[in-house]
Amino acid sequence: MDAAGLLVTDQPGELRLMAASGERARSLELFQLRYAQGPCLDCVGGGEVVHCPDTDGAEARRRWRASPSRPATMGSPR
């Protein structure tokens, strides 16, 4: 694992970023919250682990369409 982020649900049920191991992880988590898509949101919504070893890979791009405004350096799906 290269990076990690932690999203938690607050009292009203909103997901919030609590911690990230670095800027890349922080960007990925915030991107998922902004666009309401990604492995973390699928995990929360489905109640099951979502394995995504390569957030830049073809599988991730098929599953979570990239936003036109996605910065290339973020390496995150939409």
C-alpha angles and dihedrals in degrees: 000000000000100000143001138202133189124217120183133186115242127210096279089049097256119141115239132186109244103169144354132189092226146339095286092055091044091051092049093051094046091047091054091050093049096050097031093230137100143082096294093052091046089052093051093044096045100034092229136103113267112207114207111161094174117036088185095051131108094255092055091047091052093047098042112026115225118248116239088235095051110130110233091226093060094070090203134137125230 
